Amino acid sequence: MIRRKDEAEIKINPHMRGGDGTVTVKGLLRKDEGEFYGKGRLFAEIDIPVGASIGRHLHEGEMETFYILSGKALFHDNGRDVEVGEGDVCYTASGEEHAIRNIGEEELRLMALILYQ
């Protein structure tokens, strides 16, 4: 299977998870078509404009990983804020919370993967 870039499911999310600004999520695999084999629900490229964020939220029964493609961010990791950038991996296990804010001067672009526990 090949999915061309213009076939990706794009969702525009104002105030995603209570965050600031508008976040764009480009879904690369489709749960409703069985592409996760029941093991997860998200594999996506996420674009966060300067000053925007994904608000703090908890993961239960699933994990989420961010891989930073470009930009600079403040990653909230269970009560601790850590600056991250290109090439960094941010992992949030089940029972943990996280958030991310673009603190750079360019768009923050990352890959996100959510798998079930």
Buried (B, 14 or more C-beta within 10 A) or exposed (E): EEEEEEEBEEEEBEBBBEBBBBBBBBBBBBBEEEBBEEEBBBBBBBBBBBEBBBBBBEBEEBBBBBBBBBBBBBBBBEEEEEEBEBEBEBEBEBEBEBBBBBBBEEBBBBBBBBBEE
